[in-house]
Amino acid sequence: MKAKKFVTRSLLILAALVAVAATVAYFVLRAQRPWLAFFLACCGGVLVFNFLLILYFVHKNFK
């Protein structure tokens, strides 16, 4: 059970870090290059979604 808890916690932390970094990058770059800010925010959102999807499958299938 320790390994499952470690993997779950690691994925949640990575998802949170990517979400915070994407949000900060969006607000920092929004005034100078709005297209780049939107692109980075979308990439961050896709990464967070992928981490959460991986988390779902790990939680469901981890033995």
Secondary structure as the mmCIF struct_conf table of DSSP 4:
data_model
#
loop_
_struct_conf.conf_type_id
_struct_conf.id
_struct_conf.beg_label_comp_id
_struct_conf.beg_label_asym_id
_struct_conf.beg_label_seq_id
_struct_conf.end_label_comp_id
_struct_conf.end_label_asym_id
_struct_conf.end_label_seq_id
HELX_RH_AL_P HELX_RH_AL_P1 LYS A 2 LEU A 29
TURN_TY1_P TURN_TY1_P1 ARG A 30 GLN A 32
HELX_RH_AL_P HELX_RH_AL_P2 PRO A 34 ASN A 61
#
